[in-house]
């Protein structure tokens, strides 16, 4: 990590706030527990999931993107004897490898796939609106839709556990300035109103309030399940390739064509953000690679050649129905951030000030 994160802070020893925070997180349970205690905690979790799922068709919900984390989790869930419903969100950007992986995994493991397909014209309008807003948050519509699908599936089937592939080993570090507003309904509505063409949002935005209701009223638990096991990404890749005929898609989150283009071209070229720095830093903090190995990997170009880069730009323009000139104009727009638009924090501050003024007048 470096000063491409505008909020980075270094201490007197040269350690940044991300590293310090990650090391503390990695010591916390369940990830930081000794192996024996971690196994006990995992067994207790599995038994609790089975107990709450008695008499039901499913006892848990898992998200399945076709990526390493979700595929490895699906494999483990089968080994543990759980009965999941596998939710796959189709936002129309799946790579061929992702489509193969999702279909193959469900078939081999015998899981029922629940595929939720977004309305492309509506979703395209929202994605383009975020690009035109000129913030680095253009992937949060997909993230929000995924979580909305998971929570809704759990409620519909009266399931109490959502098992997520998020894990501290490979995702403990991510700069807030590089992506935020994932569950900020006000932010979504503002961007869509300012830059979208359609009146209708493509899906119901999942807000922080929705999460609180789901957790505290419906008693649904979202578990970072891979923190309960010794998760090594490279070893996991080898296992799922051998056991599930999993196909590698290259980069982290490369199972989505849009994610690949956004992280490998738009973010670094327009905003100066290379998310590999956060991904590698997480693995360094977890002891899975050395800093020297990470620096060597970072020296490799994001695109192997100009042709593959141009091919990705063409894919994006064709799918969005815009010209190359339209895209160049979007890339040339002044850089904005989450704080340049109305959002939950601004609304809260505004309402608080109104309340204080009202009290003072009285």
N, C-alpha and C positions, 0 to 999 in steps of 0.2 A: 504494500500500500504506500501511496505517496500523496503529494499535494494536489493531484488531480481530484482528490476529495477535498473540497473547500473547508470542510469542518474537521479535518484531521488535526490532532494535537500530539506533540511528542514530549515525553518527560525528559528528565536530566540524563537518563541512560540511553536515550534514543529510541525507546519503545513507544509505539503509537497507541492511542486510545483503543483502536480496534483489536490489536494484539492483546493488550492487557485485559480487555473485556472478554475476549474469546477464551483466554487461558482460565479465567475465573469460571466461565460457563462450562468449560470442559471438565472442571472439577466437581460440578454439581451433579446430584443424582437425576436420572438414572445413569447417564453416560459416565460420570466420574466414580461410580461405585466399583469396588474390587470385583473381579470376575465372578467369584462365588456368590456374592451378594446380588450382583446383577442378574444372575441366573434365577435366584430365588424371586426377585422382583418381577422378572419376566413370567415365571411360572404362575405367580399370583395374578398377574394381569390376564394371562390366557384363561385361567380358571374363572375369573370374574366375567370375562367376555362370554364364555360358554354358558355360565349360569344365567346371565341376563338375556341370553338368546334362546333359552329353553322354550320349546313350543312354537318357535318362529322359523320361517323359511331361512332367514339369514341372521347371523349374530354380529356382523360388523359390516362396515362400508369401507372399501378401499378405492383410491383414485388410481387410474391406470393410464399413463401417458405414452408408454412404450419406451421410456427412458430407463437408465440404470437403476435409480433409486426405487421407482414404483415397481419395476419388474422384479427386483430382488426381494422387495417386501412381499409381493404376490407369491413368490416361491416360498418364503418363510411361512407365510400364513397357511399355505397348504400343508407344510411340514408340521405345523402346530395343530392341525386338525380343526381349523376354524372354517366357518361357512360364510364367506363374504359375497356381497354383490359388488361387482367391479364397475365403477363409473368411469366412462371415458367421455370427455368433452370434445366434440368435433367443432372447431372454430374455422374449418376449411383451410387450415394451413399445415395439416399433417404431412410429414415427409413420407416417402414410400416405405422407408425402414420402420417408421412408427406404426403405419397401418399394418405391416407384416407382423411386427412384434405384438401389438394388442390382440390381433386375431389369433395368432399362434399361441400366445400365453393362455388365453381363456380356453382355447381348445385343449391344450395339453393338460392344464390344471383342472379342467372341468368346472370353470367358474362361469356364472351367467354375466354377460356384459350388458350394462345399461348404457347405451350410447345416446348422449344428449347433443343434438345438432342445432347450432345457432342459425337463425335466419341470416343468410350471408349479406343481403343488401342492407339490413339494419346494422349488423355488426361491422361491416365495411365502413359505413357512415361514421360509426363511433371511433374506429381505429384511425380513420383519416382525420377526424376532428382532433384527436390527440396529437397527431403528427403536425397539424396546422397550428395547434396551440404552442408548438415549439418547446415543449418540456421533455425531459428524459424519461417520462412516465408512460410511454406509449404501449407498454406491455401489461399494464395493470388491468385493462378490460378483460383480458383472458384469465388472469389470476383471479379476479373477482368472480367471473363466471364459473370457474372451476370450483371455488369454495362454495358458491351458491348451490351448485349442483350436488356437492357432497352433503351439505347440511339438509337440503330439501329431500334428498333420497333417504337420509337417516330418519327424518320426521315422517315421511310417507310410509315407511316400513316399520316404524316404532323401534328403530335400532338405537342403542345407547352408546355405541362406539364407532368413531371414525378413525381408521388407522392411516396415518399420513407418512409419506416417504421423506419428509423433511428430517434432517439430521444435523447434529452439531459437528460431526466429523468433517463434512464437506461444505457446510453452509453457515458456519458460525460468524462469518464476517461479510458484511455488505454495507457500503456507505449509504446513509439515509438520503443524501443529496442526489444519488444516482437513480433512485426510484422510491417514490412515496405516494401516499394517497390511495392505497389499495382498497380501503374500505370506507373512504370518505365520500358519502353520497352527494354532499353539497358540491364537492370538487367535480365529480362525474357530471352532475347536472349543469354546472357552469360551463365546462368544456363543450358539452353537447349542444347547449343553447347558443354558445358563441360561434361554434365552427361546424356544427352538424347541419345537415339539410333535412333529414327526416324528423318528424315531430315525436315519433315513438322511439323509446330506448329499446335496444335489442333483448334485454333481459332485466329481471328485477335486480337492482343493485343491492348487493349484500353489505350492510352497514355494520359498524361496531355494535350498534344497538341490537341488530339481529343476532349477532354472536352472543351477546349477553343473555338475550332471551333464550336462545337455544341451549346454552350451558346451564342457566339457573332455573328456567321454567320447565324445559323439556328434558333436562338432566342428560344432555348428550355430551360425551367427552371426545375431544380431539387429541389423539395421542401421537407424539413423535416417536413412532415405534422403533425405528432403527437405532435410537439412542439406548435401547435395551440390549443390543447385541454388539459384538466387536465388528464394526463395519469398516471394511477396507474396500475402497471403490474398485481397485484393479482386480482384487481377488473375486469380488462380486461379479465383475464383467466376465471373467473366465468361467465362473460357475454357471451363470445364466446362458452363456453362449453354448456350453456343453449340454446343459439340462433342458433348455427351452428353445434352442435354435435361435437365440436372440441375435439380431443384426446391429452392429455398431453404426452410429450415425455421425461419428466424428467428435464434434465439440460438445461441451456441456449444454444441455437443453437444445441440442441440434435436432431433436425429434420434431421440432416445429420450424418450418421454413421461414416464417416471419421472425421468430426469435433469432434464428441464425443471421438473417439479413440485418435485423435491428442491432444485435450485439456485435456483429463483426464489421458493419459498415456505418450505420447511422450514428450509433453512440460514440464510437471513437472519432469519426470524421467531423461530426457537427459539435459534439459536446466535449470531446477529449477524454471520454471515459472508456477504459478497457476493463471489462468485468473479469477478465482472466486474473487480474491482480487480486481481486477479492476471493475468487475461487481457489487460486493457488495459496493465498495467505491462510485460508481456512485449513487446507491440507497440511501446511507447514505447522500451524498451531497444534494440529492433531497428531503430528509426528509421522505423517504418511509420505511426505516428500521433504527434501531439504531445500533451504533457501537457494542454494546454488543451482539445484535442478529447476526450480521455478524461474529463476532469472534466465536460464538457458532457454526454457520453453517460451518465455516472454519475448525473447529475441527473434522467435519465428514469426513471420508475417501472418496476419489473420487470414489473408487470401494467398493461395499458392501462386496465382498468376492473375493478370489483368482480365483475362477472358472469363474466369470463374466469377470474378467480382462483377463484371458487366452483365453476366448471365443472371446473377441474383437481382441486380437493379432492374433488368428487363422483366423478370418474373414478378417483382413487386408492382411495377408500373402497369403491366398487363392485367394483373389480378385486381388492382384498384381501379382500373379503367382511366388512368391518367397518362399524360405524355411525359417524356423524359424532361421536357422543359418545365412542366408542372412540378415534377419531383425536385428538379434543381432549384426552383423557386422556394419550395418548402425547406430545402436544406440551407438556403441562404437567409431565411428569416432570422431575426435576432433571437438569441437564446433566452428562453424564459424558464421559470421554475414554479414549483407548486405554490410558492408564496405570492406569485404574481396574479393569482386568481382567487376568487372567493372559495373558501374551504371551511371545514368544520371549526378550525382554530380561529379563523377570522370572524366567523359568525358568533362563536362563543364570546370572543372579546367584545364584539360590537354589542351583543345583548347585555353583557355584564356592565359595559359603560352606560348603556341606556338605563339600566336598573340603578346604578350609582347616581346618575343625574336625577332620576325620578326621586330617589330618597333624599338627595340634597335639596331639591326644590321643596319637598314637603317639610 
